[in-house]
Amino acid sequence: MNCLDCVYHKIIPDHDPWNASCTDDQAIVCILQSNDKQDIESLDVIKSSPYKVVVVGIRLYNTREKSNTPDWCPVVGQIGGDVK
């Protein structure tokens, strides 16, 4: 299973405010899970996200390859089966 196939994923920009070469990076978050490490004052998009992070620092050309479903996925846990 891949997070991109799930309706509960969201792709957000993951630009590094301190590194100009990472302005096009992306991250995937799960909108069913809250970010228990959220820091709303952070300049880092991932740290300030209200949603739990699946993967960060993804380049546009390898989004699918890098977005495998994590072990903590709430959807896979409900429908059963292995996380691949």
Stockholm file with secondary structure:
# STOCKHOLM 1.0

chainA/1-84         MNCLDCVYHKIIPDHDPWNASCTDDQAIVCILQSNDKQDIESLDVIKSSPYKVVVVGIRLYNTREKSNTPDWCPVVGQIGGDVK
#=GR chainA/1-84 SS CBGGGSTTEEEEECCCTTCGGGTTCEEEEEEEEECTTCCTTCSSHHHHCSEEEEEEEECGGGHHHHCBCCTTCHHHHHHCSCCC
#=GC SS_cons        CBGGGSTTEEEEECCCTTCGGGTTCEEEEEEEEECTTCCTTCSSHHHHCSEEEEEEEECGGGHHHHCBCCTTCHHHHHHCSCCC
//
